[in-house]
Structure formats: C-alpha cells, structure tokens
C-alpha cells in the first residue's frame, strides 16, 4: 500500500490525541533533510489523556505494516498509510502531518 514516507519530524498521534515520537531515527535515508523511520523500533507516546482506570494511557506504539518494496538496512520503513497499534490500549497510531514529496510502497 503506497504512502508518504514518515520522517522524524512528522506529526503522529495515538487514538486519544497523545503525541508519538520514534525512539530510533534512521539517518541513512533522509527526506527533506530529516531522518526516516524504520518499521521495527517502538515509538514512545506522551500526553495521552486516557486515564489509568480506563486502561490508559498509551505508552508505546509499534508499526506492523510499512513499505514492501523500499527498504533501508534491509528493513521496511514507516509510511503514512501503514498500520500501528498502541500499548496497552490497542488503539492505532495515525500520521497527521508528514512530508508530501516521497511516496513509497
């Protein structure tokens, strides 16, 4: 599934509005001067408003679907059309803003 490559400065949020950031950027491939992100490392989530009594807040996120044809260091990259799940809540991560120039499958 094609999508825009996600870079380190992209805006990614959990289903409750918490801000997600990659824990390991991939400086080997850059877009717009910013590092891309490999699929396998976890993302940290901060500012999730879901209270603990409701099973929250979101703490980490893991991408499960990314690029299939474009890789870096032998690993797939995160794309805006990919899929990710937050722990411990199970809600998705959503890319709301990313660079528009590089599309990958």
Jmol script that loads the backbone (N, CA, C; Angstrom):
load data "model"
ATOM      1  N   UNK A   1       0.840  -1.161   0.000  1.00  0.00           N
ATOM      2  CA  UNK A   1       0.000   0.000   0.000  1.00  0.00           C
ATOM      3  C   UNK A   1       0.894   1.235   0.000  1.00  0.00           C
ATOM      4  N   UNK A   2       0.812   2.076  -1.019  1.00  0.00           N
ATOM      5  CA  UNK A   2       1.679   3.254  -1.095  1.00  0.00           C
ATOM      6  C   UNK A   2       1.277   4.327  -0.086  1.00  0.00           C
ATOM      7  N   UNK A   3       2.279   5.051   0.360  1.00  0.00           N
ATOM      8  CA  UNK A   3       2.047   6.154   1.290  1.00  0.00           C
ATOM      9  C   UNK A   3       3.282   7.025   1.362  1.00  0.00           C
ATOM     10  N   UNK A   4       3.142   8.187   1.956  1.00  0.00           N
ATOM     11  CA  UNK A   4       4.280   9.086   2.134  1.00  0.00           C
ATOM     12  C   UNK A   4       5.226   8.516   3.179  1.00  0.00           C
ATOM     13  N   UNK A   5       6.531   8.584   2.900  1.00  0.00           N
ATOM     14  CA  UNK A   5       7.499   8.146   3.898  1.00  0.00           C
ATOM     15  C   UNK A   5       7.384   9.046   5.121  1.00  0.00           C
ATOM     16  N   UNK A   6       7.419   8.429   6.292  1.00  0.00           N
ATOM     17  CA  UNK A   6       7.322   9.175   7.545  1.00  0.00           C
ATOM     18  C   UNK A   6       8.727   9.547   7.993  1.00  0.00           C
ATOM     19  N   UNK A   7       8.907  10.805   8.353  1.00  0.00           N
ATOM     20  CA  UNK A   7      10.207  11.280   8.808  1.00  0.00           C
ATOM     21  C   UNK A   7      10.149  11.611  10.296  1.00  0.00           C
ATOM     22  N   UNK A   8      11.293  11.878  10.869  1.00  0.00           N
ATOM     23  CA  UNK A   8      11.406  12.105  12.309  1.00  0.00           C
ATOM     24  C   UNK A   8      10.541  13.271  12.786  1.00  0.00           C
ATOM     25  N   UNK A   9      10.319  14.280  11.975  1.00  0.00           N
ATOM     26  CA  UNK A   9       9.535  15.438  12.376  1.00  0.00           C
ATOM     27  C   UNK A   9       8.049  15.345  12.062  1.00  0.00           C
ATOM     28  N   UNK A  10       7.586  14.196  11.590  1.00  0.00           N
ATOM     29  CA  UNK A  10       6.171  14.024  11.259  1.00  0.00           C
ATOM     30  C   UNK A  10       5.321  14.093  12.526  1.00  0.00           C
ATOM     31  N   UNK A  11       4.068  14.494  12.365  1.00  0.00           N
ATOM     32  CA  UNK A  11       3.150  14.523  13.499  1.00  0.00           C
ATOM     33  C   UNK A  11       2.360  13.219  13.496  1.00  0.00           C
ATOM     34  N   UNK A  12       2.563  12.436  14.562  1.00  0.00           N
ATOM     35  CA  UNK A  12       1.899  11.144  14.711  1.00  0.00           C
ATOM     36  C   UNK A  12       1.211  11.144  16.070  1.00  0.00           C
ATOM     37  N   UNK A  13      -0.073  10.743  16.092  1.00  0.00           N
ATOM     38  CA  UNK A  13      -0.822  10.748  17.341  1.00  0.00           C
ATOM     39  C   UNK A  13      -1.469   9.391  17.605  1.00  0.00           C
ATOM     40  N   UNK A  14      -1.722   9.119  18.890  1.00  0.00           N
ATOM     41  CA  UNK A  14      -2.479   7.927  19.247  1.00  0.00           C
ATOM     42  C   UNK A  14      -3.963   8.242  19.054  1.00  0.00           C
ATOM     43  N   UNK A  15      -4.813   7.261  19.204  1.00  0.00           N
ATOM     44  CA  UNK A  15      -6.242   7.443  19.008  1.00  0.00           C
ATOM     45  C   UNK A  15      -6.885   8.405  19.988  1.00  0.00           C
ATOM     46  N   UNK A  16      -6.163   8.753  21.046  1.00  0.00           N
ATOM     47  CA  UNK A  16      -6.692   9.672  22.060  1.00  0.00           C
ATOM     48  C   UNK A  16      -6.061  11.053  21.957  1.00  0.00           C
ATOM     49  N   UNK A  17      -5.124  11.245  21.039  1.00  0.00           N
ATOM     50  CA  UNK A  17      -4.502  12.543  20.836  1.00  0.00           C
ATOM     51  C   UNK A  17      -3.126  12.719  21.431  1.00  0.00           C
ATOM     52  N   UNK A  18      -2.556  11.664  22.024  1.00  0.00           N
ATOM     53  CA  UNK A  18      -1.191  11.747  22.551  1.00  0.00           C
ATOM     54  C   UNK A  18      -0.183  11.817  21.417  1.00  0.00           C
ATOM     55  N   UNK A  19       0.923  12.513  21.619  1.00  0.00           N
ATOM     56  CA  UNK A  19       1.954  12.682  20.597  1.00  0.00           C
ATOM     57  C   UNK A  19       2.928  11.503  20.604  1.00  0.00           C
ATOM     58  N   UNK A  20       3.154  10.908  19.440  1.00  0.00           N
ATOM     59  CA  UNK A  20       4.079   9.781  19.313  1.00  0.00           C
ATOM     60  C   UNK A  20       5.362  10.237  18.619  1.00  0.00           C
ATOM     61  N   UNK A  21       6.490   9.741  19.099  1.00  0.00           N
ATOM     62  CA  UNK A  21       7.801  10.056  18.533  1.00  0.00           C
ATOM     63  C   UNK A  21       8.585   8.762  18.334  1.00  0.00           C
ATOM     64  N   UNK A  22       9.348   8.664  17.243  1.00  0.00           N
ATOM     65  CA  UNK A  22      10.167   7.472  17.054  1.00  0.00           C
ATOM     66  C   UNK A  22      11.298   7.425  18.082  1.00  0.00           C
ATOM     67  N   UNK A  23      11.616   6.230  18.562  1.00  0.00           N
ATOM     68  CA  UNK A  23      12.719   6.088  19.515  1.00  0.00           C
ATOM     69  C   UNK A  23      14.054   5.956  18.798  1.00  0.00           C
ATOM     70  N   UNK A  24      14.029   5.476  17.543  1.00  0.00           N
ATOM     71  CA  UNK A  24      15.262   5.288  16.783  1.00  0.00           C
ATOM     72  C   UNK A  24      15.080   5.832  15.366  1.00  0.00           C
ATOM     73  N   UNK A  25      15.585   7.035  15.076  1.00  0.00           N
ATOM     74  CA  UNK A  25      15.512   7.536  13.704  1.00  0.00           C
ATOM     75  C   UNK A  25      16.486   6.786  12.803  1.00  0.00           C
ATOM     76  N   UNK A  26      16.257   6.865  11.500  1.00  0.00           N
ATOM     77  CA  UNK A  26      17.094   6.194  10.515  1.00  0.00           C
ATOM     78  C   UNK A  26      17.806   7.252   9.659  1.00  0.00           C
ATOM     79  N   UNK A  27      18.978   7.735  10.099  1.00  0.00           N
ATOM     80  CA  UNK A  27      19.650   8.797   9.346  1.00  0.00           C
ATOM     81  C   UNK A  27      20.233   8.348   8.008  1.00  0.00           C
ATOM     82  N   UNK A  28      20.191   7.062   7.744  1.00  0.00           N
ATOM     83  CA  UNK A  28      20.737   6.551   6.488  1.00  0.00           C
ATOM     84  C   UNK A  28      19.915   7.017   5.282  1.00  0.00           C
ATOM     85  N   UNK A  29      18.602   7.181   5.479  1.00  0.00           N
ATOM     86  CA  UNK A  29      17.716   7.680   4.428  1.00  0.00           C
ATOM     87  C   UNK A  29      17.023   8.921   4.969  1.00  0.00           C
ATOM     88  N   UNK A  30      17.151  10.037   4.242  1.00  0.00           N
ATOM     89  CA  UNK A  30      16.513  11.268   4.687  1.00  0.00           C
ATOM     90  C   UNK A  30      15.541  11.771   3.633  1.00  0.00           C
ATOM     91  N   UNK A  31      14.533  12.493   4.092  1.00  0.00           N
ATOM     92  CA  UNK A  31      13.589  13.179   3.215  1.00  0.00           C
ATOM     93  C   UNK A  31      13.456  14.598   3.749  1.00  0.00           C
ATOM     94  N   UNK A  32      13.661  15.566   2.896  1.00  0.00           N
ATOM     95  CA  UNK A  32      13.607  16.947   3.333  1.00  0.00           C
ATOM     96  C   UNK A  32      14.622  17.266   4.415  1.00  0.00           C
ATOM     97  N   UNK A  33      15.739  16.548   4.413  1.00  0.00           N
ATOM     98  CA  UNK A  33      16.781  16.778   5.402  1.00  0.00           C
ATOM     99  C   UNK A  33      16.529  16.135   6.753  1.00  0.00           C
ATOM    100  N   UNK A  34      15.439  15.379   6.886  1.00  0.00           N
ATOM    101  CA  UNK A  34      15.138  14.721   8.153  1.00  0.00           C
ATOM    102  C   UNK A  34      15.197  13.209   7.994  1.00  0.00           C
ATOM    103  N   UNK A  35      15.619  12.532   9.054  1.00  0.00           N
ATOM    104  CA  UNK A  35      15.752  11.076   9.033  1.00  0.00           C
ATOM    105  C   UNK A  35      14.389  10.407   8.897  1.00  0.00           C
ATOM    106  N   UNK A  36      14.358   9.299   8.159  1.00  0.00           N
ATOM    107  CA  UNK A  36      13.148   8.479   8.075  1.00  0.00           C
ATOM    108  C   UNK A  36      13.109   7.571   9.296  1.00  0.00           C
ATOM    109  N   UNK A  37      12.134   6.669   9.335  1.00  0.00           N
ATOM    110  CA  UNK A  37      11.965   5.791  10.493  1.00  0.00           C
ATOM    111  C   UNK A  37      11.774   4.353  10.014  1.00  0.00           C
ATOM    112  N   UNK A  38      12.541   3.428  10.602  1.00  0.00           N
ATOM    113  CA  UNK A  38      12.391   2.011  10.303  1.00  0.00           C
ATOM    114  C   UNK A  38      11.130   1.477  10.974  1.00  0.00           C
ATOM    115  N   UNK A  39      10.589   0.388  10.443  1.00  0.00           N
ATOM    116  CA  UNK A  39       9.343  -0.179  10.939  1.00  0.00           C
ATOM    117  C   UNK A  39       9.478  -0.830  12.314  1.00  0.00           C
ATOM    118  N   UNK A  40      10.607  -1.457  12.610  1.00  0.00           N
ATOM    119  CA  UNK A  40      10.709  -2.308  13.794  1.00  0.00           C
ATOM    120  C   UNK A  40      10.868  -1.620  15.153  1.00  0.00           C
ATOM    121  N   UNK A  41      11.578  -0.504  15.303  1.00  0.00           N
ATOM    122  CA  UNK A  41      11.707   0.070  16.649  1.00  0.00           C
ATOM    123  C   UNK A  41      10.378   0.626  17.180  1.00  0.00           C
ATOM    124  N   UNK A  42      10.176   0.577  18.494  1.00  0.00           N
ATOM    125  CA  UNK A  42       8.941   1.128  19.062  1.00  0.00           C
ATOM    126  C   UNK A  42       8.933   2.653  19.036  1.00  0.00           C
ATOM    127  N   UNK A  43       7.766   3.216  19.161  1.00  0.00           N
ATOM    128  CA  UNK A  43       7.570   4.661  19.277  1.00  0.00           C
ATOM    129  C   UNK A  43       7.127   4.957  20.706  1.00  0.00           C
ATOM    130  N   UNK A  44       7.533   6.088  21.239  1.00  0.00           N
ATOM    131  CA  UNK A  44       7.070   6.482  22.569  1.00  0.00           C
ATOM    132  C   UNK A  44       5.893   7.441  22.402  1.00  0.00           C
ATOM    133  N   UNK A  45       4.918   7.314  23.291  1.00  0.00           N
ATOM    134  CA  UNK A  45       3.724   8.154  23.247  1.00  0.00           C
ATOM    135  C   UNK A  45       3.679   8.979  24.527  1.00  0.00           C
ATOM    136  N   UNK A  46       3.509  10.287  24.394  1.00  0.00           N
ATOM    137  CA  UNK A  46       3.432  11.186  25.545  1.00  0.00           C
ATOM    138  C   UNK A  46       2.159  12.023  25.447  1.00  0.00           C
ATOM    139  N   UNK A  47       1.582  12.321  26.580  1.00  0.00           N
ATOM    140  CA  UNK A  47       0.425  13.198  26.615  1.00  0.00           C
ATOM    141  C   UNK A  47      -0.893  12.544  26.284  1.00  0.00           C
ATOM    142  N   UNK A  48      -0.973  11.223  26.343  1.00  0.00           N
ATOM    143  CA  UNK A  48      -2.244  10.543  26.097  1.00  0.00           C
ATOM    144  C   UNK A  48      -3.165  10.827  27.291  1.00  0.00           C
ATOM    145  N   UNK A  49      -4.362  11.373  27.033  1.00  0.00           N
ATOM    146  CA  UNK A  49      -5.242  11.749  28.132  1.00  0.00           C
ATOM    147  C   UNK A  49      -6.094  10.618  28.713  1.00  0.00           C
ATOM    148  N   UNK A  50      -5.999   9.410  28.166  1.00  0.00           N
ATOM    149  CA  UNK A  50      -6.829   8.311  28.669  1.00  0.00           C
ATOM    150  C   UNK A  50      -6.409   7.955  30.098  1.00  0.00           C
ATOM    151  N   UNK A  51      -7.329   8.011  31.064  1.00  0.00           N
ATOM    152  CA  UNK A  51      -6.952   7.742  32.461  1.00  0.00           C
ATOM    153  C   UNK A  51      -6.646   6.269  32.708  1.00  0.00           C
ATOM    154  N   UNK A  52      -5.812   5.977  33.730  1.00  0.00           N
ATOM    155  CA  UNK A  52      -5.455   4.601  34.048  1.00  0.00           C
ATOM    156  C   UNK A  52      -6.656   3.705  34.359  1.00  0.00           C
ATOM    157  N   UNK A  53      -7.708   4.251  34.945  1.00  0.00           N
ATOM    158  CA  UNK A  53      -8.878   3.419  35.253  1.00  0.00           C
ATOM    159  C   UNK A  53      -9.591   2.950  33.986  1.00  0.00           C
ATOM    160  N   UNK A  54      -9.308   3.584  32.866  1.00  0.00           N
ATOM    161  CA  UNK A  54      -9.907   3.189  31.584  1.00  0.00           C
ATOM    162  C   UNK A  54      -8.962   2.340  30.738  1.00  0.00           C
ATOM    163  N   UNK A  55      -7.816   1.946  31.302  1.00  0.00           N
ATOM    164  CA  UNK A  55      -6.860   1.118  30.564  1.00  0.00           C
ATOM    165  C   UNK A  55      -5.739   1.898  29.925  1.00  0.00           C
ATOM    166  N   UNK A  56      -5.635   3.171  30.189  1.00  0.00           N
ATOM    167  CA  UNK A  56      -4.618   4.009  29.556  1.00  0.00           C
ATOM    168  C   UNK A  56      -3.578   4.439  30.540  1.00  0.00           C
ATOM    169  N   UNK A  57      -2.773   5.346  30.184  1.00  0.00           N
ATOM    170  CA  UNK A  57      -2.660   5.999  28.883  1.00  0.00           C
ATOM    171  C   UNK A  57      -1.819   5.172  27.910  1.00  0.00           C
ATOM    172  N   UNK A  58      -1.853   5.563  26.640  1.00  0.00           N
ATOM    173  CA  UNK A  58      -0.978   4.921  25.651  1.00  0.00           C
ATOM    174  C   UNK A  58       0.466   5.270  26.010  1.00  0.00           C
ATOM    175  N   UNK A  59       1.361   4.278  25.950  1.00  0.00           N
ATOM    176  CA  UNK A  59       2.757   4.470  26.331  1.00  0.00           C
ATOM    177  C   UNK A  59       3.699   4.247  25.153  1.00  0.00           C
ATOM    178  N   UNK A  60       3.447   3.204  24.381  1.00  0.00           N
ATOM    179  CA  UNK A  60       4.290   2.894  23.222  1.00  0.00           C
ATOM    180  C   UNK A  60       3.413   2.551  22.024  1.00  0.00           C
ATOM    181  N   UNK A  61       4.023   2.585  20.862  1.00  0.00           N
ATOM    182  CA  UNK A  61       3.346   2.177  19.642  1.00  0.00           C
ATOM    183  C   UNK A  61       4.284   1.347  18.790  1.00  0.00           C
ATOM    184  N   UNK A  62       3.739   0.363  18.093  1.00  0.00           N
ATOM    185  CA  UNK A  62       4.524  -0.494  17.202  1.00  0.00           C
ATOM    186  C   UNK A  62       3.863  -0.527  15.833  1.00  0.00           C
ATOM    187  N   UNK A  63       4.655  -0.253  14.800  1.00  0.00           N
ATOM    188  CA  UNK A  63       4.160  -0.319  13.431  1.00  0.00           C
ATOM    189  C   UNK A  63       4.219  -1.761  12.954  1.00  0.00           C
ATOM    190  N   UNK A  64       3.178  -2.223  12.290  1.00  0.00           N
ATOM    191  CA  UNK A  64       3.130  -3.598  11.788  1.00  0.00           C
ATOM    192  C   UNK A  64       3.091  -3.661  10.272  1.00  0.00           C
ATOM    193  N   UNK A  65       2.673  -2.575   9.615  1.00  0.00           N
ATOM    194  CA  UNK A  65       2.607  -2.535   8.152  1.00  0.00           C
ATOM    195  C   UNK A  65       3.346  -1.289   7.678  1.00  0.00           C
ATOM    196  N   UNK A  66       4.317  -1.497   6.793  1.00  0.00           N
ATOM    197  CA  UNK A  66       5.095  -0.392   6.240  1.00  0.00           C
ATOM    198  C   UNK A  66       5.397  -0.653   4.782  1.00  0.00           C
ATOM    199  N   UNK A  67       6.563  -0.199   4.342  1.00  0.00           N
ATOM    200  CA  UNK A  67       6.939  -0.392   2.941  1.00  0.00           C
ATOM    201  C   UNK A  67       7.209  -1.864   2.648  1.00  0.00           C
ATOM    202  N   UNK A  68       6.974  -2.249   1.406  1.00  0.00           N
ATOM    203  CA  UNK A  68       7.279  -3.615   0.978  1.00  0.00           C
ATOM    204  C   UNK A  68       8.376  -3.633  -0.079  1.00  0.00           C
ATOM    205  N   UNK A  69       8.467  -2.565  -0.869  1.00  0.00           N
ATOM    206  CA  UNK A  69       9.450  -2.531  -1.948  1.00  0.00           C
ATOM    207  C   UNK A  69      10.657  -1.663  -1.634  1.00  0.00           C
ATOM    208  N   UNK A  70      10.508  -0.725  -0.710  1.00  0.00           N
ATOM    209  CA  UNK A  70      11.590   0.186  -0.347  1.00  0.00           C
ATOM    210  C   UNK A  70      12.067  -0.178   1.044  1.00  0.00           C
ATOM    211  N   UNK A  71      13.383  -0.416   1.175  1.00  0.00           N
ATOM    212  CA  UNK A  71      13.942  -0.770   2.481  1.00  0.00           C
ATOM    213  C   UNK A  71      15.198   0.052   2.748  1.00  0.00           C
ATOM    214  N   UNK A  72      15.595   0.061   3.999  1.00  0.00           N
ATOM    215  CA  UNK A  72      16.851   0.668   4.414  1.00  0.00           C
ATOM    216  C   UNK A  72      17.468  -0.268   5.436  1.00  0.00           C
ATOM    217  N   UNK A  73      18.729  -0.566   5.264  1.00  0.00           N
ATOM    218  CA  UNK A  73      19.408  -1.528   6.146  1.00  0.00           C
ATOM    219  C   UNK A  73      18.675  -2.868   6.163  1.00  0.00           C
ATOM    220  N   UNK A  74      18.012  -3.205   5.058  1.00  0.00           N
ATOM    221  CA  UNK A  74      17.299  -4.468   4.945  1.00  0.00           C
ATOM    222  C   UNK A  74      15.962  -4.498   5.669  1.00  0.00           C
ATOM    223  N   UNK A  75      15.488  -3.359   6.159  1.00  0.00           N
ATOM    224  CA  UNK A  75      14.239  -3.311   6.907  1.00  0.00           C
ATOM    225  C   UNK A  75      13.255  -2.363   6.228  1.00  0.00           C
ATOM    226  N   UNK A  76      11.943  -2.632   6.372  1.00  0.00           N
ATOM    227  CA  UNK A  76      10.945  -1.728   5.806  1.00  0.00           C
ATOM    228  C   UNK A  76      10.898  -0.412   6.571  1.00  0.00           C
ATOM    229  N   UNK A  77      10.344   0.610   5.927  1.00  0.00           N
ATOM    230  CA  UNK A  77      10.208   1.937   6.509  1.00  0.00           C
ATOM    231  C   UNK A  77       8.744   2.217   6.858  1.00  0.00           C
ATOM    232  N   UNK A  78       8.524   3.181   7.733  1.00  0.00           N
ATOM    233  CA  UNK A  78       7.175   3.590   8.104  1.00  0.00           C
ATOM    234  C   UNK A  78       6.623   4.514   7.014  1.00  0.00           C
ATOM    235  N   UNK A  79       5.384   4.247   6.602  1.00  0.00           N
ATOM    236  CA  UNK A  79       4.686   5.102   5.648  1.00  0.00           C
ATOM    237  C   UNK A  79       3.361   5.555   6.264  1.00  0.00           C
ATOM    238  N   UNK A  80       2.859   6.676   5.767  1.00  0.00           N
ATOM    239  CA  UNK A  80       1.634   7.245   6.333  1.00  0.00           C
ATOM    240  C   UNK A  80       0.427   6.317   6.196  1.00  0.00           C
ATOM    241  N   UNK A  81       0.430   5.441   5.208  1.00  0.00           N
ATOM    242  CA  UNK A  81      -0.683   4.515   5.010  1.00  0.00           C
ATOM    243  C   UNK A  81      -0.484   3.204   5.764  1.00  0.00           C
ATOM    244  N   UNK A  82       0.574   3.107   6.566  1.00  0.00           N
ATOM    245  CA  UNK A  82       0.856   1.890   7.317  1.00  0.00           C
ATOM    246  C   UNK A  82      -0.088   1.704   8.484  1.00  0.00           C
ATOM    247  N   UNK A  83       0.181   0.660   9.273  1.00  0.00           N
ATOM    248  CA  UNK A  83      -0.659   0.355  10.431  1.00  0.00           C
ATOM    249  C   UNK A  83       0.207   0.210  11.672  1.00  0.00           C
ATOM    250  N   UNK A  84      -0.302   0.746  12.789  1.00  0.00           N
ATOM    251  CA  UNK A  84       0.400   0.663  14.064  1.00  0.00           C
ATOM    252  C   UNK A  84      -0.612   0.533  15.192  1.00  0.00           C
ATOM    253  N   UNK A  85      -0.165  -0.075  16.294  1.00  0.00           N
ATOM    254  CA  UNK A  85      -1.016  -0.268  17.455  1.00  0.00           C
ATOM    255  C   UNK A  85      -0.305   0.233  18.698  1.00  0.00           C
ATOM    256  N   UNK A  86      -1.048   0.916  19.566  1.00  0.00           N
ATOM    257  CA  UNK A  86      -0.502   1.414  20.830  1.00  0.00           C
ATOM    258  C   UNK A  86      -0.680   0.382  21.933  1.00  0.00           C
ATOM    259  N   UNK A  87       0.240   0.401  22.883  1.00  0.00           N
ATOM    260  CA  UNK A  87       0.114  -0.437  24.071  1.00  0.00           C
ATOM    261  C   UNK A  87      -0.011   0.494  25.265  1.00  0.00           C
ATOM    262  N   UNK A  88      -0.792   0.184  26.215  1.00  0.00           N
ATOM    263  CA  UNK A  88      -1.581  -1.031  26.412  1.00  0.00           C
ATOM    264  C   UNK A  88      -3.008  -0.949  25.884  1.00  0.00           C
ATOM    265  N   UNK A  89      -3.382   0.135  25.205  1.00  0.00           N
ATOM    266  CA  UNK A  89      -4.790   0.347  24.847  1.00  0.00           C
ATOM    267  C   UNK A  89      -5.251  -0.334  23.569  1.00  0.00           C
ATOM    268  N   UNK A  90      -4.346  -0.586  22.624  1.00  0.00           N
ATOM    269  CA  UNK A  90      -4.714  -1.228  21.366  1.00  0.00           C
ATOM    270  C   UNK A  90      -5.267  -0.287  20.312  1.00  0.00           C
ATOM    271  N   UNK A  91      -5.255   1.027  20.553  1.00  0.00           N
ATOM    272  CA  UNK A  91      -5.736   1.974  19.545  1.00  0.00           C
ATOM    273  C   UNK A  91      -4.640   2.210  18.506  1.00  0.00           C
ATOM    274  N   UNK A  92      -4.996   2.674  17.307  1.00  0.00           N
ATOM    275  CA  UNK A  92      -3.983   2.879  16.273  1.00  0.00           C
ATOM    276  C   UNK A  92      -3.209   4.183  16.446  1.00  0.00           C
ATOM    277  N   UNK A  93      -2.024   4.215  15.855  1.00  0.00           N
ATOM    278  CA  UNK A  93      -1.298   5.462  15.668  1.00  0.00           C
ATOM    279  C   UNK A  93      -1.713   6.001  14.305  1.00  0.00           C
ATOM    280  N   UNK A  94      -1.811   7.315  14.183  1.00  0.00           N
ATOM    281  CA  UNK A  94      -2.208   7.947  12.936  1.00  0.00           C
ATOM    282  C   UNK A  94      -1.212   9.044  12.576  1.00  0.00           C
ATOM    283  N   UNK A  95      -0.740   9.021  11.337  1.00  0.00           N
ATOM    284  CA  UNK A  95       0.138  10.075  10.840  1.00  0.00           C
ATOM    285  C   UNK A  95      -0.760  11.202  10.365  1.00  0.00           C
ATOM    286  N   UNK A  96      -0.650  12.380  10.996  1.00  0.00           N
ATOM    287  CA  UNK A  96      -1.499  13.510  10.599  1.00  0.00           C
ATOM    288  C   UNK A  96      -0.770  14.492   9.701  1.00  0.00           C
ATOM    289  N   UNK A  97       0.551  14.626   9.869  1.00  0.00           N
ATOM    290  CA  UNK A  97       1.345  15.510   9.021  1.00  0.00           C
ATOM    291  C   UNK A  97       2.665  14.829   8.708  1.00  0.00           C
ATOM    292  N   UNK A  98       2.994  14.711   7.431  1.00  0.00           N
ATOM    293  CA  UNK A  98       4.310  14.196   7.038  1.00  0.00           C
ATOM    294  C   UNK A  98       4.707  14.871   5.736  1.00  0.00           C
ATOM    295  N   UNK A  99       5.922  14.627   5.327  1.00  0.00           N
ATOM    296  CA  UNK A  99       6.403  15.245   4.091  1.00  0.00           C
ATOM    297  C   UNK A  99       5.616  14.698   2.905  1.00  0.00           C
ATOM    298  N   UNK A 100       5.301  15.518   1.913  1.00  0.00           N
ATOM    299  CA  UNK A 100       4.454  15.087   0.797  1.00  0.00           C
ATOM    300  C   UNK A 100       5.198  14.650  -0.463  1.00  0.00           C
ATOM    301  N   UNK A 101       6.528  14.754  -0.495  1.00  0.00           N
ATOM    302  CA  UNK A 101       7.232  14.567  -1.763  1.00  0.00           C
ATOM    303  C   UNK A 101       7.623  13.133  -2.089  1.00  0.00           C
ATOM    304  N   UNK A 102       7.903  12.313  -1.070  1.00  0.00           N
ATOM    305  CA  UNK A 102       8.403  10.959  -1.337  1.00  0.00           C
ATOM    306  C   UNK A 102       7.327   9.946  -0.970  1.00  0.00           C
ATOM    307  N   UNK A 103       6.872   9.216  -1.983  1.00  0.00           N
ATOM    308  CA  UNK A 103       5.867   8.165  -1.794  1.00  0.00           C
ATOM    309  C   UNK A 103       6.551   6.830  -2.034  1.00  0.00           C
ATOM    310  N   UNK A 104       6.272   5.852  -1.183  1.00  0.00           N
ATOM    311  CA  UNK A 104       6.887   4.528  -1.328  1.00  0.00           C
ATOM    312  C   UNK A 104       5.847   3.435  -1.124  1.00  0.00           C
ATOM    313  N   UNK A 105       6.156   2.261  -1.674  1.00  0.00           N
ATOM    314  CA  UNK A 105       5.290   1.095  -1.462  1.00  0.00           C
ATOM    315  C   UNK A 105       6.073   0.007  -0.788  1.00  0.00           C
TER     316      UNK A 105
END
end "model"
wireframe off; spacefill off
backbone 0.3
color backbone group
